Each structure stands twice: as structure tokens, then as C-alpha cells.
């Protein structure tokens, strides 16, 4: 079951926090924003590889949260309702065949 992001924290709140902490003092292009998301994904991989225990700084859960925060911030900066986009995409995925037609990963 999907939980609305608004029950956790809104993308507007996340973006406003980023603004207030100086991350939007200048215009940011999409490539830069995507690289920042990618860097959080890389940090999540390293957390997994290094077996950082849950609850410790830099653990997998924390890094996954950072990914979501970066995505919410980016979405809000672009006027995209990411929760709506996730719900729309999930409806598409529900209708796909098993493994999307035999993909291996």
C-alpha cells in the first residue's frame, strides 16, 4: 500500500527547508539536481557495502531517506507533484506482465 508523502512530510516543506538552508541561492539546472540524487544513491550503496548498522550515521535507511528528500526537493522546484506521478506510474506497473516480459533485472 502506498502512503501519501503528505502523511510524512510534504515536498513543499522539504523544498522550503532547502531554500532556508541556502541550497537554492542560485538557480540549479536539472543535470546538477540529478547528479545530487545519484550521489545519494551511491552513498546508499556504500552504506550497504560497508554494513553500517541501522541507526548509525550514514546507514542504508538514512541514505535512502536522503534520496527521497533530494527527489522531493527537485520535484517541487520543477512544479511536479511527485506523489501523483508515483501513483500514475504505479497504475502502469500494475498492468505490466511478469518481469515486464522476461527482463532479468
C-alpha angles and dihedrals in degrees: 000000000000119000118212110249088228089071088061106031129317124248086235090059092048092048092046090052090052090051092049091050094053101256092124101043086119133029113274122210122223094250091058092048092050092049089053090053089048091051089056090051089052090050089052090053091050091049088054094045092048092046093229105189120247111269094027121114110273096018121152094260092052092049092048088052089052089054091053091046091052091047092049091047092049093046093051092048088056097043092248120146096218095188090057090047091051091050092049092048092046090056088054092047092050089061096049121106122255108295088356091281101328102315111164098215 
